[in-house]
Each structure stands twice: as C-alpha cells, then as structure tokens.
Amino acid sequence: MNKSFTVKTLCMGGVIAALYVVLTVLANAFGLASGAIQVRLSEALTILPVFTGAAVPGLTAGCVLANLVTGCAAWDVVFGSIATLIGAAGTWLLKKKPMIAWLPPVVSNAVIVPFVLQRVYGVPDSFWYLMLTVGAGEVIACGILGLLLYNALKKVPRLFE
C-alpha cells in the first residue's frame, strides 16, 4: 500500500476541491469566473501544491465541479480542468521555488483557455488578445492573490503535515 496516500491526504484534497468550487461560484456571481477577461478567485489556490501534493487532484476535481456547477460547456469542463491539472502539477514540481511556482497555472491557462473560448464559445477576439486577457487574469489570481495566500500559509506551522 502506498504510504503517501492516506485518509488525511484524501480529505485535504476534498477540502481544496470544495474551496475551489465555492470561490469559483463566488467569482461567477460577480461575472469574474468566465469569458475573455476572467479573474477566478479560486485560481489563487493553485499555489497550494507548494505545500501538499494533495492539492493537485484537489484543484483538478474542484475545477471539474466548478465548471459543471457554473454551467460551462462540456469541452470547457474537459480542457479547463486539464489546464488546471497541468498548472497544479507544474506548481508541485516547482515547490522548492515558491516565488516562481505560481507561473505554471498562468501559462497553462493562458495557452489552453483561449482555444476553448474561440472554439467552444465562438469568442471572436484573436488568440493573442485572449491569451493576454486570460493571462492577465491569471497573473492577478495566481501571482498576486496566490503569493499573498502563500505568505499567509507559510506562517502556519504544520498546517499541511
């Protein structure tokens, strides 16, 4: 049996998924969670793989659920969740360098989401414009809010042990 997979790990992933859903629904209520210009508050949580590997599946599951709950198209649920998975895994790989660990979610979403916006929702803007707007929203959510969250959580001893 894999010792790294525990009930605590499963629960932590579930809590992270639930937080992602709640924060996405909150952002959606203010019109911030989707579209060409989006700042998902939940994306700040993509810094959590720095603290625990449980965040990678937790964030992915949270993104799937959040996209379903907020009424996203099926392809958006699939590819948006893949973008979150790639970003969270990249953050986990950079966990020893937290000041740059927020970059993988920005890059993965800035590259994948514009295709979804154009192909699935018919957004007429150019790919590069959408890449810029999605990327800017991700910088706000992951770079600014995520680093604020990181700095707050690193002060809490043994929170993710």
Secondary structure, 3 states (H helix, E strand, C coil): CCCCCCHHHHHHHHHHHHHHHHHHHHHHHCCCCCCCCCCCHHHHHHHHHHCCCCHHHHHHHHHHHHHHHCCCCHHHHHHHHHHHHHHHHHHHHCCCCCCCCCHHHHHHHHHHHHHHHHHCCCCCCCHHHHHHHHHHHHHHHHHHHHHHHHHHHCCCCCCCC
